[in-house]
Amino acid sequence: MNKRVILGMSGGMDSSMSAVLLLRQGYEVIGATLQTHTEADDKNILDAQKLAQSLNIEHHLIDCRDDFKKEVIHYFADEYLNGRTPNPCVYCNQTIKWKYLLELATKLNCDYIATGHYVRVIQENNHFYIQKGIDSNKDQSYFLWNLSQEVLSKAIFPLGQLKKSEVRDLASELGYQNIADKKESMGVCFLAGTDYREYLKKLLKEDHPSFQPGPVLDLNNKTLGHHDGFPFYTIGQRRGIEGVANGKCVVKIDPVKKALIAGSRDDLYTNNLVLKEYSLTPNSTLWQDREVFIRVRGYDSVPGYQGTIAFCNEGLDVQFNENVWAVTPGQSIVFYQDDKLIGGGIL
């Protein structure tokens, strides 16, 4: 009997070609599409259903809109209201996507769960690790640092050994030109390409107290000007802020005072930070008393840094070998040993 696998099908090229590859590898594939929001879902759901029908595979539509709004969208808004910059995709992977896929896999007695992420998974000493994908331009390991061992023990990533260009070429060769021609979805899915500021205004209403004007202060608490609502600004931003000139930028957001703190670019450089919320491999030989690679942005196209990590009274102390600019509260900090993901946390 073939091994049964639940495949998360978004309707895009990556998950669609994952279905084709899994079938060619002899798996019994069951498709599952998560309905997380409204208008942006419709075409993707239809595309996933059509492909499942053409491949003669079972398909399930999982309505998780209420949970998605409560867990991900509220988190997204709350982070900005608290002066931080969220990573909604990281949070969604843990609280929605893999949670629902695992529940369906258990219900349908499936052996594995698969997605179209460009990563790999390996097992060493009874512990599972995410590895970077072969395609450094598409590696998505940064977004999966918080997945549980239960999830990783069942995870399959059919595209981890392939480059994006190879997947697209394969789709064309197999006659799926409509899939090969699909535009890649970028950014936060529920924003649907819109600016997050406009989304927050629509979600929370324009008269929300946090969206009211407030002061722009310098590091000595002197008023430089005023802003149009602190959630609409990010660390390092220079443009569109009254009273901020001569190379100054936002170096801190104070949600209590509803204030932006402005300083020089140099004020945003740091070589250490402390994580209070984190996950780390139990194999301390992979990080203790040795350097690790630290990623503070999502893809390898944005350079990472060498550094060290160690436990401290406040949590996990992270030391960089060089100064790092504009490491932002709310963002994920992820650790690697070579191409192996060994931990991560939220700043």
C-alpha positions as CSV (number, residue, x, y, z in Angstrom):
1,M,0.0,0.0,0.0
2,N,1.3,3.4,-1.0
3,K,2.2,5.9,1.7
4,R,-0.5,8.5,2.2
5,V,0.4,12.2,2.3
6,I,-1.6,15.3,3.0
7,L,-0.4,18.1,0.6
8,G,-1.1,21.7,1.4
9,M,-2.3,23.1,-2.0
10,S,-2.5,26.9,-2.3
11,G,-3.3,26.9,-6.0
12,G,0.2,28.2,-6.9
13,M,2.9,26.7,-9.0
14,D,5.0,25.3,-6.1
15,S,2.3,23.3,-4.4
16,S,0.8,22.3,-7.7
17,M,4.1,20.8,-8.9
18,S,4.6,19.2,-5.5
19,A,1.4,17.2,-6.1
20,V,2.7,16.1,-9.5
21,L,6.1,15.1,-8.1
22,L,4.6,13.2,-5.1
23,L,2.4,11.2,-7.4
24,R,5.4,10.3,-9.6
25,Q,7.2,9.2,-6.5
26,G,4.4,6.7,-5.7
27,Y,2.6,8.5,-2.9
28,E,-1.1,8.5,-2.4
29,V,-1.7,12.2,-2.4
30,I,-4.6,14.0,-0.6
31,G,-4.9,17.7,-1.3
32,A,-5.9,20.2,1.3
33,T,-6.5,23.9,0.8
34,L,-6.9,26.3,3.7
35,Q,-9.5,29.0,3.3
36,T,-8.0,31.8,5.5
37,H,-9.7,34.9,4.2
38,T,-12.2,36.0,1.6
39,E,-11.7,37.6,-1.9
40,A,-8.0,36.7,-2.3
41,D,-8.8,33.0,-1.6
42,D,-11.4,32.4,-4.3
43,K,-9.3,32.0,-7.5
44,N,-6.6,30.0,-5.6
45,I,-9.1,27.6,-4.2
46,L,-10.7,27.1,-7.6
47,D,-7.2,26.5,-9.1
48,A,-6.3,23.9,-6.4
49,Q,-9.6,22.1,-6.9
50,K,-9.2,22.0,-10.6
51,L,-5.7,20.5,-10.4
52,A,-6.8,17.9,-7.8
53,Q,-9.6,16.9,-10.2
54,S,-7.3,16.7,-13.2
55,L,-4.9,14.5,-11.2
56,N,-7.7,12.4,-9.8
57,I,-6.7,13.0,-6.2
58,E,-9.0,13.6,-3.2
59,H,-9.2,17.2,-2.1
60,H,-10.4,18.9,1.1
61,L,-11.2,22.6,1.6
62,I,-10.6,23.6,5.3
63,D,-12.4,26.7,6.4
64,C,-10.2,28.3,9.1
65,R,-11.2,31.9,8.5
66,D,-12.3,32.5,12.1
67,D,-9.0,31.1,13.5
68,F,-6.9,32.9,11.0
69,K,-8.5,36.2,11.9
70,K,-8.2,35.6,15.6
71,E,-4.6,34.2,15.5
72,V,-2.9,35.8,12.6
73,I,-4.7,39.0,11.6
74,H,-5.2,40.1,15.2
75,Y,-1.5,39.3,16.0
76,F,-0.5,41.3,12.9
77,A,-2.5,44.4,14.1
78,D,-1.5,44.0,17.7
79,E,2.2,44.0,16.9
80,Y,2.0,47.3,15.1
81,L,-0.1,48.8,17.9
82,N,2.6,47.8,20.3
83,G,5.4,49.4,18.2
84,R,6.7,46.2,16.7
85,T,7.0,44.9,13.2
86,P,5.4,41.4,12.8
87,N,6.3,38.3,10.9
88,P,2.8,37.0,10.1
89,C,4.0,34.2,7.8
90,V,6.2,32.7,10.6
91,Y,3.3,33.0,13.1
92,C,0.8,31.5,10.6
93,N,3.0,28.4,9.9
94,Q,2.9,27.5,13.6
95,T,-0.7,28.5,14.6
96,I,-2.7,27.8,11.4
97,K,-1.1,26.1,8.4
98,W,0.7,23.2,9.9
99,K,-1.7,22.8,12.8
100,Y,-4.6,22.2,10.4
101,L,-2.6,20.0,8.1
102,L,-1.5,17.9,11.0
103,E,-5.1,17.5,12.3
104,L,-6.3,16.4,8.9
105,A,-3.4,14.0,8.4
106,T,-4.2,12.4,11.8
107,K,-7.9,12.2,10.9
108,L,-7.3,10.6,7.5
109,N,-4.5,8.3,8.7
110,C,-1.9,9.9,6.6
111,D,1.8,9.1,7.1
112,Y,3.2,12.4,5.9
113,I,2.4,16.1,5.4
114,A,3.9,18.0,2.4
115,T,4.1,21.6,1.3
116,G,5.7,23.4,-1.6
117,H,8.4,25.1,0.6
118,Y,11.9,25.3,-0.8
119,V,13.5,23.5,2.2
120,R,14.6,20.0,3.2
121,V,14.3,18.0,6.4
122,I,16.7,15.6,7.9
123,Q,16.9,13.4,11.1
124,E,20.0,13.2,13.3
125,N,20.1,11.5,16.7
126,N,16.3,11.2,16.9
127,H,15.9,14.9,16.2
128,F,14.5,16.5,13.0
129,Y,16.0,19.6,11.4
130,I,15.0,21.9,8.6
131,Q,17.8,22.4,6.1
132,K,18.1,25.2,3.6
133,G,16.7,24.5,0.2
134,I,19.1,24.0,-2.8
135,D,18.0,27.2,-4.4
136,S,19.5,30.0,-2.1
137,N,17.3,32.6,-3.8
138,K,14.1,30.7,-2.8
139,D,15.1,29.0,0.5
140,Q,12.3,29.5,3.0
141,S,13.8,27.9,6.1
142,Y,13.7,31.3,8.0
143,F,9.9,31.1,8.1
144,L,9.8,27.6,9.6
145,W,12.0,27.9,12.7
146,N,9.1,27.4,15.1
147,L,7.7,24.1,13.8
148,S,7.4,21.3,16.3
149,Q,9.2,18.0,16.2
150,E,5.8,16.3,15.8
151,V,5.3,18.3,12.6
152,L,8.8,17.8,11.3
153,S,8.7,14.1,11.9
154,K,6.0,13.9,9.2
155,A,7.1,16.7,6.9
156,I,8.0,16.2,3.2
157,F,9.3,19.0,1.0
158,P,9.3,17.8,-2.7
159,L,10.9,21.0,-4.0
160,G,13.8,21.2,-1.5
161,Q,16.3,19.6,-3.9
162,L,15.2,21.7,-6.9
163,K,15.7,25.3,-8.1
164,K,12.7,27.4,-8.9
165,S,13.7,27.5,-12.5
166,E,13.8,23.7,-12.7
167,V,10.3,23.5,-11.2
168,R,9.0,25.9,-13.8
169,D,10.7,24.1,-16.6
170,L,9.3,20.8,-15.4
171,A,5.8,22.2,-15.4
172,S,6.2,23.3,-19.0
173,E,7.7,19.9,-20.0
174,L,4.8,18.0,-18.5
175,G,2.2,20.2,-20.3
176,Y,1.2,22.4,-17.3
177,Q,2.0,25.6,-19.1
178,N,-0.8,27.4,-17.2
179,I,0.9,26.5,-14.0
180,A,4.4,27.4,-15.3
181,D,3.1,30.9,-16.3
182,K,1.6,31.7,-12.9
183,K,2.9,34.8,-11.3
184,E,4.6,34.2,-7.9
185,S,2.7,35.4,-4.9
186,M,4.8,37.9,-2.9
187,G,4.4,39.4,0.5
188,V,1.8,38.9,3.2
189,C,-1.1,36.9,1.6
190,F,-4.0,38.7,3.3
191,L,-2.7,42.1,2.3
192,A,-3.2,41.1,-1.4
193,G,-0.5,43.5,-2.5
194,T,-1.9,46.5,-0.6
195,D,0.0,48.7,1.8
196,Y,-0.2,47.4,5.4
197,R,-1.1,50.9,6.6
198,E,-4.3,51.0,4.5
199,Y,-5.1,47.5,5.6
200,L,-4.8,48.6,9.3
201,K,-7.0,51.6,8.7
202,K,-9.7,49.4,7.1
203,L,-9.4,46.7,9.8
204,L,-9.3,49.0,12.9
205,K,-11.1,52.1,11.5
206,E,-9.3,55.4,10.8
207,D,-10.4,56.9,14.1
208,H,-8.5,54.3,16.1
209,P,-6.6,56.1,19.0
210,S,-3.3,54.7,17.8
211,F,-3.8,56.4,14.4
212,Q,-3.9,59.9,15.8
213,P,-1.1,62.3,15.4
214,G,1.7,62.2,18.0
215,P,5.1,63.7,18.7
216,V,8.4,63.0,17.0
217,L,11.1,63.2,19.7
218,D,14.9,63.2,19.6
219,L,17.0,61.1,22.0
220,N,16.9,63.9,24.5
221,N,13.1,64.0,24.5
222,K,13.0,67.2,22.5
223,T,10.0,67.6,20.2
224,L,11.1,67.7,16.5
225,G,7.7,67.5,14.9
226,H,4.6,65.3,14.7
227,H,3.6,62.0,13.0
228,D,0.3,60.8,11.6
229,G,0.0,57.6,13.7
230,F,2.9,55.6,15.1
231,P,1.8,52.2,13.6
232,F,2.4,53.6,10.2
233,Y,6.1,53.9,10.7
234,T,9.0,51.4,10.9
235,I,12.4,51.3,12.4
236,G,14.9,53.0,10.1
237,Q,12.3,55.0,8.2
238,R,13.3,58.5,7.1
239,R,10.7,59.7,4.6
240,G,7.4,61.3,5.5
241,I,8.2,62.3,9.0
242,E,7.8,65.9,10.0
243,G,10.9,67.4,11.7
244,V,13.2,64.5,10.7
245,A,16.1,65.7,8.5
246,N,19.8,65.7,8.2
247,G,20.1,61.9,8.0
248,K,17.9,61.2,11.0
249,C,15.5,58.3,11.0
250,V,13.2,56.4,13.4
251,V,15.3,54.5,15.9
252,K,12.5,53.6,18.4
253,I,8.7,53.5,18.6
254,D,7.1,54.3,21.9
255,P,3.5,53.1,21.9
256,V,2.8,54.3,25.4
257,K,3.7,57.9,24.5
258,K,2.4,57.4,21.0
259,A,5.8,58.8,20.0
260,L,8.5,58.2,17.3
261,I,12.0,58.6,18.6
262,A,14.4,59.9,15.9
263,G,18.2,59.6,15.8
264,S,21.0,59.0,13.4
265,R,21.6,55.9,11.4
266,D,24.5,55.1,13.7
267,D,22.1,54.8,16.6
268,L,20.5,51.7,14.9
269,Y,23.7,49.7,14.8
270,T,24.1,46.9,17.4
271,N,26.3,43.9,17.9
272,N,24.1,42.1,20.5
273,L,20.5,41.4,21.5
274,V,18.6,39.2,23.9
275,L,15.7,36.9,22.9
276,K,13.1,36.1,25.5
277,E,11.0,33.9,23.2
278,Y,13.0,31.3,21.3
279,S,13.4,27.7,20.3
280,L,16.8,25.9,20.2
281,T,18.0,22.4,19.3
282,P,18.7,20.2,22.3
283,N,22.1,19.3,20.7
284,S,24.2,22.1,22.3
285,T,27.3,20.9,20.4
286,L,25.8,22.6,17.3
287,W,26.0,26.1,18.9
288,Q,27.8,26.1,22.3
289,D,31.2,27.7,22.2
290,R,31.2,27.9,18.4
291,E,30.0,30.4,15.7
292,V,26.7,30.1,14.1
293,F,25.1,31.8,11.1
294,I,22.4,34.3,12.1
295,R,19.7,35.5,9.7
296,V,17.7,38.6,10.6
297,R,15.8,38.9,7.3
298,G,13.9,36.3,5.3
299,Y,16.0,35.2,2.4
300,D,19.6,34.5,1.6
301,S,19.5,37.4,-0.9
302,V,19.7,39.6,2.3
303,P,23.1,38.9,3.9
304,G,23.2,37.1,7.3
305,Y,25.9,37.4,10.0
306,Q,28.3,35.2,11.9
307,G,28.0,35.3,15.7
308,T,27.5,33.3,18.9
309,I,24.6,32.5,21.2
310,A,24.4,31.6,24.9
311,F,21.9,31.4,27.7
312,C,21.6,34.3,30.0
313,N,19.3,35.4,32.9
314,E,17.0,37.2,30.5
315,G,16.8,34.5,27.9
316,L,19.1,33.8,24.9
317,D,22.0,36.2,24.4
318,V,23.0,36.8,20.8
319,Q,26.3,38.3,19.9
320,F,27.2,39.4,16.3
321,N,30.7,39.5,15.0
322,E,30.0,42.8,13.4
323,N,27.5,45.7,13.9
324,V,24.1,45.0,12.4
325,W,21.8,47.7,11.3
326,A,18.1,48.2,12.2
327,V,17.3,44.8,13.9
328,T,13.6,45.4,14.5
329,P,11.4,44.3,17.5
330,G,8.8,41.7,16.4
331,Q,11.0,40.2,13.8
332,S,12.4,36.6,13.7
333,I,16.1,35.9,14.4
334,V,17.1,32.5,13.1
335,F,20.2,30.4,13.7
336,Y,22.0,27.9,11.4
337,Q,25.0,25.6,11.6
338,D,26.1,25.3,7.9
339,D,22.7,24.8,6.1
340,K,21.0,23.3,9.1
341,L,18.4,25.4,11.0
342,I,19.1,24.9,14.7
343,G,16.8,27.5,16.3
344,G,15.2,30.9,16.3
345,G,13.3,33.5,18.2
346,I,11.3,36.7,18.2
347,L,13.1,39.9,19.1
